[in-house]
Amino acid sequence: MRFGMKGFLRRVWAMRGSRPSVIRQNGFTSAYIFGAVNPQNGDRLGLVVDGGDTEVMNLYLDMLSNHLSANVHAVIIMDGCGYHMRSDDLEIPPNMTVLELPPYSPELNVIERVWNWLKNHYLCHCVYRDIQDIFQKGVEVWGQLSAEIIKSLCASKWLNCLSN
């Protein structure tokens, strides 16, 4: 997920009939959160970086591979982003299998619910001084996710079919 100075506007509470104003920054500096969640137990692993490409994706997949228990084989759900699946240089660790989603189907990717929740609860109406401020906020909001929130957001009937 990309976030940063090009902010997210969301609804705000206001008196009926009033016109609330909110701050919206229009800079171009941003960061990315690479994240994976386990909908069954709420486990998560995130990485906040200043750009997304195949090299960073390989680094993240290696981190995720090392994070998994020795006897676990993970199914990683990815959309069609260029550095996710379109690169010949992408290295999938042996303890992972990638399930590529069909085009234009973000509703099937449960991490999209997590990104939306983070944007609605922590990343909307933010103003940042610099890239370090953006990184700090990214680490902070990823830390706000609890196992209960992840299990609630990522509950999906079709994922339960995969685990049975």
KEPABA-907574 format. One line per field, with one value per atom (N, C-alpha, C): residue number from 1; chain; x, y, z. Coordinates in nm, 4 decimals. Layout:
k: c(NUM:...) $
c: c(A:...) $
px: c(X:...) $
py: c(Y:...) $
pz: c(Z:...) $
END
This chain:
k: c(1:1:1:2:2:2:3:3:3:4:4:4:5:5:5:6:6:6:7:7:7:8:8:8:9:9:9:10:10:10:11:11:11:12:12:12:13:13:13:14:14:14:15:15:15:16:16:16:17:17:17:18:18:18:19:19:19:20:20:20:21:21:21:22:22:22:23:23:23:24:24:24:25:25:25:26:26:26:27:27:27:28:28:28:29:29:29:30:30:30:31:31:31:32:32:32:33:33:33:34:34:34:35:35:35:36:36:36:37:37:37:38:38:38:39:39:39:40:40:40:41:41:41:42:42:42:43:43:43:44:44:44:45:45:45:46:46:46:47:47:47:48:48:48:49:49:49:50:50:50:51:51:51:52:52:52:53:53:53:54:54:54:55:55:55:56:56:56:57:57:57:58:58:58:59:59:59:60:60:60:61:61:61:62:62:62:63:63:63:64:64:64:65:65:65:66:66:66:67:67:67:68:68:68:69:69:69:70:70:70:71:71:71:72:72:72:73:73:73:74:74:74:75:75:75:76:76:76:77:77:77:78:78:78:79:79:79:80:80:80:81:81:81:82:82:82:83:83:83:84:84:84:85:85:85:86:86:86:87:87:87:88:88:88:89:89:89:90:90:90:91:91:91:92:92:92:93:93:93:94:94:94:95:95:95:96:96:96:97:97:97:98:98:98:99:99:99:100:100:100:101:101:101:102:102:102:103:103:103:104:104:104:105:105:105:106:106:106:107:107:107:108:108:108:109:109:109:110:110:110:111:111:111:112:112:112:113:113:113:114:114:114:115:115:115:116:116:116:117:117:117:118:118:118:119:119:119:120:120:120:121:121:121:122:122:122:123:123:123:124:124:124:125:125:125:126:126:126:127:127:127:128:128:128:129:129:129:130:130:130:131:131:131:132:132:132:133:133:133:134:134:134:135:135:135:136:136:136:137:137:137:138:138:138:139:139:139:140:140:140:141:141:141:142:142:142:143:143:143:144:144:144:145:145:145:146:146:146:147:147:147:148:148:148:149:149:149:150:150:150:151:151:151:152:152:152:153:153:153:154:154:154:155:155:155:156:156:156:157:157:157:158:158:158:159:159:159:160:160:160:161:161:161:162:162:162:163:163:163:164:164:164) $
c: c(A:A:A:A:A:A:A:A:A:A:A:A:A:A:A:A:A:A:A:A:A:A:A:A:A:A:A:A:A:A:A:A:A:A:A:A:A:A:A:A:A:A:A:A:A:A:A:A:A:A:A:A:A:A:A:A:A:A:A:A:A:A:A:A:A:A:A:A:A:A:A:A:A:A:A:A:A:A:A:A:A:A:A:A:A:A:A:A:A:A:A:A:A:A:A:A:A:A:A:A:A:A:A:A:A:A:A:A:A:A:A:A:A:A:A:A:A:A:A:A:A:A:A:A:A:A:A:A:A:A:A:A:A:A:A:A:A:A:A:A:A:A:A:A:A:A:A:A:A:A:A:A:A:A:A:A:A:A:A:A:A:A:A:A:A:A:A:A:A:A:A:A:A:A:A:A:A:A:A:A:A:A:A:A:A:A:A:A:A:A:A:A:A:A:A:A:A:A:A:A:A:A:A:A:A:A:A:A:A:A:A:A:A:A:A:A:A:A:A:A:A:A:A:A:A:A:A:A:A:A:A:A:A:A:A:A:A:A:A:A:A:A:A:A:A:A:A:A:A:A:A:A:A:A:A:A:A:A:A:A:A:A:A:A:A:A:A:A:A:A:A:A:A:A:A:A:A:A:A:A:A:A:A:A:A:A:A:A:A:A:A:A:A:A:A:A:A:A:A:A:A:A:A:A:A:A:A:A:A:A:A:A:A:A:A:A:A:A:A:A:A:A:A:A:A:A:A:A:A:A:A:A:A:A:A:A:A:A:A:A:A:A:A:A:A:A:A:A:A:A:A:A:A:A:A:A:A:A:A:A:A:A:A:A:A:A:A:A:A:A:A:A:A:A:A:A:A:A:A:A:A:A:A:A:A:A:A:A:A:A:A:A:A:A:A:A:A:A:A:A:A:A:A:A:A:A:A:A:A:A:A:A:A:A:A:A:A:A:A:A:A:A:A:A:A:A:A:A:A:A:A:A:A:A:A:A:A:A:A:A:A:A:A:A:A:A:A:A:A:A:A:A:A:A:A:A:A:A:A:A:A:A:A:A:A:A:A:A:A:A:A:A:A:A:A:A:A:A:A:A:A:A:A:A:A:A:A:A:A:A:A:A) $
px: c(0.0846:0.0000:0.0893:0.0570:0.1283:0.0533:0.1274:0.0679:0.1717:0.1260:0.2203:0.1551:0.2271:0.1806:0.0569:0.0332:-0.0897:-0.1952:-0.2577:-0.3388:-0.4707:-0.5381:-0.6684:-0.7729:-0.8745:-0.9853:-1.0925:-1.1401:-1.2457:-1.3518:-1.4595:-1.5689:-1.5259:-1.5868:-1.5606:-1.6937:-1.6947:-1.8133:-1.8252:-1.9477:-1.9696:-2.1154:-2.1402:-2.2778:-2.3573:-2.4811:-2.5675:-2.5771:-2.5599:-2.5679:-2.4361:-2.3342:-2.2046:-2.1214:-2.0157:-1.9233:-1.7853:-1.7548:-1.6258:-1.5112:-1.3994:-1.2815:-1.1761:-1.1032:-0.9954:-0.8707:-0.7582:-0.6310:-0.6012:-0.5573:-0.5134:-0.3828:-0.2811:-0.1497:-0.1413:-0.0770:-0.0682:0.0749:0.1617:0.2999:0.3081:0.4274:0.4463:0.5308:0.5834:0.6662:0.5779:0.6150:0.5349:0.6215:0.5603:0.6240:0.5276:0.5775:0.4969:0.5026:0.3904:0.3889:0.3681:0.4643:0.4488:0.3987:0.2900:0.2351:0.1743:0.1797:0.1137:0.0480:-0.0699:-0.1433:-0.1897:-0.2065:-0.2652:-0.4052:-0.5094:-0.6462:-0.6916:-0.6251:-0.6661:-0.6207:-0.4970:-0.4480:-0.4131:-0.4234:-0.3976:-0.2510:-0.1632:-0.0208:0.0014:0.1061:0.1319:0.2811:0.3217:0.4585:0.4542:0.5137:0.5116:0.6499:0.6650:0.7894:0.7535:0.8089:0.7844:0.9091:0.8891:1.0003:0.9635:1.0625:1.0366:1.0048:0.9956:0.9603:0.9280:0.8600:0.8239:0.8775:0.9564:1.0046:1.0342:1.0834:1.1085:1.2140:1.3151:1.4197:1.3624:1.2769:1.2140:1.1176:1.0461:0.9532:1.0295:1.1441:1.2257:1.2756:1.3170:1.3596:1.2451:1.1253:1.0111:0.9739:0.9735:0.9412:1.0429:1.1691:1.2721:1.2460:1.2112:1.1762:1.0577:0.9559:0.8359:0.8665:0.9496:0.9898:1.0595:1.1473:1.2183:1.1270:1.0190:0.9232:0.8365:0.8170:0.7306:0.7979:0.7166:0.7687:0.8270:0.9149:0.9872:0.8951:0.7843:0.6969:0.5784:0.5823:0.4697:0.4992:0.3978:0.4020:0.2890:0.3223:0.2245:0.1756:0.0474:-0.0102:-0.0173:0.0535:0.0602:-0.0313:-0.1277:-0.2213:-0.1668:-0.1504:-0.0969:-0.1854:-0.1915:-0.2616:-0.1624:-0.2038:-0.1218:-0.0249:0.0137:0.1106:0.2389:0.2991:0.4150:0.5275:0.5617:0.6726:0.6267:0.4973:0.4507:0.4722:0.4100:0.4101:0.4643:0.4793:0.5146:0.6651:0.7448:0.8897:0.9510:1.0433:1.1168:1.2162:1.2491:1.3478:1.2863:1.1545:1.0898:1.1273:1.1725:1.2176:1.1222:1.0434:0.9483:1.0206:1.0261:1.0919:1.0230:1.0962:1.0400:0.9265:0.9162:0.8091:0.6863:0.6738:0.5584:0.5065:0.3755:0.3100:0.2323:0.2392:0.1701:0.0396:-0.0663:-0.1974:-0.2225:-0.2180:-0.2379:-0.3863:-0.4319:-0.5722:-0.6033:-0.7276:-0.7660:-0.7608:-0.7453:-0.7409:-0.8692:-0.8547:-0.9667:-1.0541:-0.9905:-1.0665:-1.0108:-0.9992:-0.9427:-1.0291:-1.1565:-1.2430:-1.2024:-1.1245:-1.0777:-0.9506:-0.8833:-0.7582:-0.7864:-0.7780:-0.8160:-0.7256:-0.6009:-0.5129:-0.5661:-0.6450:-0.7048:-0.7973:-0.8623:-0.9470:-0.8626:-0.7455:-0.6536:-0.6058:-0.5665:-0.5210:-0.6315:-0.7532:-0.8659:-0.8901:-0.8808:-0.9014:-0.7937:-0.6678:-0.5598:-0.5783:-0.6188:-0.6433:-0.7570:-0.8645:-0.9806:-0.9545:-0.8743:-0.8561:-0.7309:-0.6254:-0.4986:-0.4296:-0.4569:-0.3797:-0.4555:-0.5807:-0.6544:-0.6275:-0.6333:-0.6179:-0.4835:-0.3780:-0.2447:-0.1614:-0.0725:0.0235:0.1617:0.2554:0.3890:0.4932:0.5975:0.7076:0.8030:0.8372:0.9365:0.9192:1.0088:0.9984:1.0150:1.0981:1.1150:0.9854:0.9123:0.7819:0.6832:0.6896:0.6022:0.6382:0.7688:0.8125:0.7665:0.7856:0.7462:0.5967:0.5147:0.3704:0.3370:0.4061:0.3831:0.4099:0.5217:0.5560:0.4532:0.4139:0.3152:0.1802:0.1306:-0.0018:0.0014:0.1121:0.1212:0.1178:0.1764:0.1753:0.0378:-0.0537:-0.1894:-0.2749:-0.2305:-0.3071:-0.2920:-0.4025:-0.3989:-0.4455:-0.4219:-0.4668:-0.6188:-0.6906:-0.8374:-0.8854:-0.8217:-0.8598:-0.8339:-0.7185:-0.6850:-0.7830:-0.8129:-0.9065:-1.0453:-1.0855:-1.2165:-1.2209:-1.1198:-1.1173:-1.1008:-1.0248:-0.9854:-1.0673:-1.1728:-1.2582:-1.3190:-1.3049:-1.3539:-1.3911:-1.5092:-1.5535:-1.4635:-1.4196:-1.3394:-1.2007:-1.1480:-1.0197:-1.0324:-1.1450:-1.1670:-1.1694:-1.2150:-1.2155:-1.0727:-0.9792:-0.8394:-0.7755:-0.8125:-0.7460:-0.8030:-0.9152:-0.9753:-0.9344) $
py: c(-0.1168:0.0000:0.1234:0.2178:0.3444:0.4457:0.5235:0.6321:0.7415:0.8602:0.9695:1.1050:1.1976:1.3361:1.3564:1.2683:1.2741:1.2030:1.2760:1.2185:1.1567:1.0999:1.0366:1.1203:1.1606:1.2312:1.1297:1.1363:1.0470:1.1315:1.0680:1.1376:1.1846:1.2934:1.3456:1.3767:1.3732:1.4115:1.5626:1.6129:1.7578:1.7855:1.9053:1.9465:1.9500:1.9070:1.9078:2.0506:2.0625:2.1926:2.2682:2.2196:2.2874:2.2332:2.3028:2.2596:2.2422:2.1220:2.1010:2.1120:2.1598:2.1636:2.0709:2.0055:1.9182:1.9531:1.9255:1.9527:1.8402:1.8766:1.7777:1.8246:1.7445:1.7771:1.7298:1.8044:1.7686:1.7487:1.6994:1.6705:1.5403:1.5030:1.3824:1.2764:1.3050:1.2090:1.1021:0.9750:0.8674:0.7483:0.6575:0.5330:0.4190:0.2984:0.1798:0.0885:0.0256:-0.0812:-0.2114:-0.3015:-0.4371:-0.5175:-0.5896:-0.6610:-0.7935:-0.8845:-1.0142:-1.0446:-1.1037:-1.1395:-1.2838:-1.3459:-1.4793:-1.4625:-1.4795:-1.4578:-1.5559:-1.6696:-1.7685:-1.7339:-1.6868:-1.6586:-1.5115:-1.4267:-1.2845:-1.2454:-1.3402:-1.3092:-1.2144:-1.1308:-1.0347:-1.0046:-0.9598:-0.9148:-0.8003:-0.6868:-0.5697:-0.5112:-0.4377:-0.3695:-0.2346:-0.1273:0.0077:0.0494:0.0837:0.1203:0.2447:0.3011:0.4243:0.3990:0.2764:0.2467:0.0999:0.0681:-0.0701:-0.1156:-0.2225:-0.2837:-0.4303:-0.5018:-0.6450:-0.6731:-0.5896:-0.6094:-0.6028:-0.5048:-0.4915:-0.6081:-0.6484:-0.7610:-0.8883:-0.9119:-1.0288:-1.0222:-0.9044:-0.8851:-0.9183:-0.8684:-0.8933:-1.0418:-1.1068:-1.2505:-1.3316:-1.2920:-1.3593:-1.3398:-1.2159:-1.1890:-1.2739:-1.2795:-1.3561:-1.5047:-1.5554:-1.6957:-1.7300:-1.6415:-1.6629:-1.6484:-1.5728:-1.5510:-1.6745:-1.7552:-1.8727:-1.9822:-2.0602:-2.1758:-2.2766:-2.3623:-2.4564:-2.5513:-2.5906:-2.6884:-2.6248:-2.4959:-2.4247:-2.3958:-2.4219:-2.3817:-2.2817:-2.1601:-2.0512:-2.0321:-1.9996:-1.9581:-1.8057:-1.7412:-1.5954:-1.5495:-1.4647:-1.4135:-1.2803:-1.2703:-1.1479:-1.1023:-0.9707:-0.9164:-0.9058:-0.8441:-0.8411:-0.7257:-0.6667:-0.5565:-0.6027:-0.5153:-0.5507:-0.6164:-0.5664:-0.6261:-0.7404:-0.7681:-0.8865:-1.0114:-1.0139:-1.1379:-1.1240:-1.0064:-0.9879:-0.9892:-0.9866:-0.9790:-1.1181:-1.1353:-1.2620:-1.2781:-1.1669:-1.1700:-1.1985:-1.2167:-1.2449:-1.3852:-1.3941:-1.5214:-1.5659:-1.6695:-1.7232:-1.8272:-1.8090:-1.9069:-2.0435:-2.1503:-2.2854:-2.3161:-2.2416:-2.2672:-2.1804:-2.1292:-2.0462:-2.0868:-2.0735:-2.0881:-1.9604:-1.9081:-1.7841:-1.8155:-1.7542:-1.7617:-1.6243:-1.6170:-1.4884:-1.4655:-1.3483:-1.3131:-1.2735:-1.2933:-1.2452:-1.0927:-1.0345:-0.8885:-0.8240:-0.7052:-0.6229:-0.6951:-0.7601:-0.8310:-0.8041:-0.6773:-0.6488:-0.7021:-0.7279:-0.7799:-0.9203:-0.9902:-1.1234:-1.1205:-1.0074:-0.9953:-0.9362:-1.0195:-0.9750:-0.8657:-0.8565:-0.7497:-0.6131:-0.6067:-0.4796:-0.4248:-0.5131:-0.4703:-0.4091:-0.4658:-0.4118:-0.2735:-0.2594:-0.1287:-0.0250:-0.0605:0.0326:0.0716:-0.0247:0.0022:0.0982:0.0735:0.1618:0.3033:0.3138:0.4463:0.5177:0.4462:0.5078:0.5460:0.4684:0.4906:0.5691:0.5585:0.6185:0.7063:0.6872:0.7572:0.8691:0.8892:0.9980:1.1292:1.2373:1.3723:1.3920:1.3315:1.3455:1.4462:1.5139:1.6046:1.5614:1.5485:1.5004:1.6075:1.6129:1.7076:1.6585:1.5279:1.4723:1.3215:1.2554:1.1109:1.0346:1.0844:1.0176:1.0186:1.1275:1.1391:1.0378:1.0198:0.9224:0.7812:0.7487:0.6163:0.5891:0.6879:0.6722:0.6421:0.7135:0.6905:0.5514:0.5062:0.3724:0.2632:0.2743:0.1767:0.1822:0.3035:0.3219:0.2587:0.2833:0.2305:0.0796:0.0244:-0.1213:-0.1837:-0.1159:-0.1641:-0.1577:-0.0785:-0.0682:-0.1913:-0.2731:-0.3924:-0.4989:-0.5476:-0.6580:-0.7849:-0.8975:-1.0248:-1.0265:-0.9688:-0.9672:-0.8834:-0.7698:-0.6835:-0.7566:-0.8193:-0.8911:-1.0042:-1.0837:-1.1952:-1.1446:-1.0335:-0.9764:-0.9216:-0.8456:-0.7853:-0.8889:-0.9922:-1.0860:-1.2139:-1.2218:-1.3403:-1.3523:-1.4677:-1.4877:-1.6337:-1.6575:-1.7954:-1.8666:-1.7957:-1.8643:-1.8997:-1.8246:-1.8615:-1.9857:-2.0009:-2.1195:-2.2452:-2.2337:-2.3479:-2.3919:-2.2960:-2.3299:-2.4073:-2.3764:-2.4400:-2.5766:-2.6117:-2.7446:-2.8468) $
pz: c(0.0000:0.0000:0.0000:-0.0869:-0.0904:-0.0047:0.0717:0.1499:0.1653:0.1952:0.2142:0.2030:0.1413:0.1367:0.0497:-0.0445:-0.1228:-0.0384:0.0522:0.1586:0.1161:0.2142:0.1965:0.2684:0.1996:0.2626:0.2991:0.4206:0.4676:0.5369:0.5711:0.6385:0.7770:0.8215:0.9552:1.0224:1.1537:1.2294:1.2286:1.2116:1.2128:1.2465:1.2922:1.3213:1.1912:1.1970:1.0807:1.0262:0.8969:0.8327:0.8256:0.8972:0.8930:0.7769:0.7439:0.6389:0.7014:0.7466:0.8119:0.7108:0.7560:0.6711:0.7317:0.6450:0.6888:0.6089:0.6681:0.6034:0.5047:0.3858:0.2876:0.2279:0.2464:0.1944:0.0494:-0.0361:-0.1771:-0.2244:-0.1380:-0.1775:-0.2547:-0.2932:-0.3731:-0.3040:-0.1862:-0.1143:-0.0533:-0.0733:-0.0166:0.0203:0.0925:0.1330:0.1024:0.1117:0.0854:0.2069:0.2355:0.3351:0.2599:0.2724:0.2227:0.3417:0.3253:0.4390:0.4025:0.4964:0.4840:0.6179:0.6107:0.7317:0.7223:0.8362:0.8447:0.9001:0.8174:0.8637:0.9729:0.9849:1.0839:1.2245:1.2392:1.3740:1.3981:1.2940:1.3106:1.3060:1.2753:1.2651:1.1475:1.1561:1.0495:1.0416:0.9223:0.9025:0.8029:0.8398:0.7530:0.7349:0.6250:0.5940:0.5342:0.5895:0.5381:0.4605:0.3328:0.2443:0.1643:0.0959:0.0199:-0.1269:-0.1703:-0.3084:-0.3246:-0.4317:-0.4563:-0.5903:-0.5886:-0.7118:-0.6831:-0.7825:-0.7676:-0.6617:-0.6517:-0.5512:-0.4095:-0.3853:-0.2536:-0.2297:-0.3327:-0.3188:-0.2836:-0.3473:-0.3138:-0.1698:-0.1264:0.0128:0.1085:0.0761:0.1634:0.1660:0.0492:0.0460:0.1254:0.1214:0.2005:0.3503:0.3886:0.5293:0.5726:0.4879:0.5198:0.5298:0.4407:0.4435:0.5748:0.6192:0.7461:0.8671:0.8522:0.9608:0.9846:0.8812:0.8926:0.9740:1.0443:1.1183:1.0195:1.0706:0.9841:0.9067:0.9656:0.9013:0.8293:0.8040:0.7422:0.5960:0.5125:0.3717:0.3530:0.3128:0.3042:0.1614:0.1496:0.0229:0.0270:-0.0639:-0.0704:-0.1833:-0.1495:-0.2490:-0.2998:-0.4324:-0.4920:-0.6067:-0.6219:-0.7378:-0.8541:-0.9624:-1.0826:-1.0922:-0.9813:-0.9828:-1.0527:-1.1294:-1.2103:-1.1344:-1.0171:-0.9430:-0.8544:-0.8483:-0.7762:-0.8607:-0.9776:-1.0544:-1.1965:-1.2467:-1.3872:-1.4130:-1.3102:-1.3271:-1.3337:-1.4262:-1.4360:-1.3215:-1.2545:-1.1465:-1.0097:-1.0031:-0.8750:-0.8286:-0.7034:-0.6470:-0.5370:-0.5644:-0.4664:-0.3818:-0.2502:-0.1622:-0.1709:-0.1416:-0.1538:-0.0553:0.0540:0.1511:0.1251:0.0021:-0.0357:-0.1722:-0.1869:-0.3157:-0.3396:-0.4605:-0.4932:-0.5646:-0.5165:-0.5805:-0.6408:-0.7733:-0.8405:-0.8619:-0.8213:-0.8368:-0.9807:-1.0228:-1.1553:-1.1599:-1.2795:-1.2893:-1.2356:-1.1807:-1.1342:-1.0316:-0.9354:-0.8323:-0.6931:-0.6528:-0.5201:-0.4064:-0.4329:-0.3274:-0.2828:-0.3632:-0.3266:-0.2418:-0.2384:-0.1652:-0.0273:0.0752:0.2097:0.2640:0.2161:0.2659:0.2248:0.1172:0.0756:0.1842:0.2589:0.3710:0.4819:0.5031:0.6038:0.5609:0.4334:0.3844:0.3991:0.3632:0.3747:0.5206:0.6108:0.7532:0.8047:0.7668:0.8106:0.7563:0.6300:0.5712:0.6421:0.6726:0.7374:0.8822:0.9530:1.0961:1.1329:1.0549:1.0970:0.9931:0.8658:0.7640:0.6939:0.7286:0.6646:0.7383:0.6640:0.7195:0.7903:0.7382:0.7975:0.7191:0.7893:0.7282:0.7767:0.6825:0.7141:0.6851:0.7673:0.7461:0.6374:0.6443:0.5520:0.5447:0.4711:0.4514:0.5828:0.6734:0.8026:0.8823:0.8741:0.9397:0.8803:0.7491:0.6811:0.7249:0.7278:0.7740:0.9168:1.0035:1.1440:1.1540:1.0763:1.0785:1.0264:0.9230:0.8690:0.9706:1.0401:1.1438:1.2568:1.2935:1.4004:1.3650:1.2448:1.2101:1.1919:1.1391:1.1274:1.2668:1.3639:1.5017:1.5672:1.5117:1.5663:1.5352:1.4400:1.4046:1.5122:1.5609:1.6567:1.5852:1.6475:1.5902:1.5742:1.6701:1.6627:1.5450:1.5215:1.4083:1.2770:1.2652:1.1416:1.1171:1.2199:1.2014:1.1637:1.2207:1.1888:1.0466:1.0079:0.8752:0.7641:0.7907:0.6855:0.6809:0.7605:0.7562:0.6166:0.5558:0.4198:0.3986:0.3436:0.3199:0.2206:0.1164:0.0153:0.0673:0.1638:0.2218:0.3090:0.3770:0.4580:0.3720:0.2472:0.1558:0.1228:0.1168:0.0871:0.2003:0.3236:0.4378:0.4695:0.4123:0.4401:0.3389) $
END
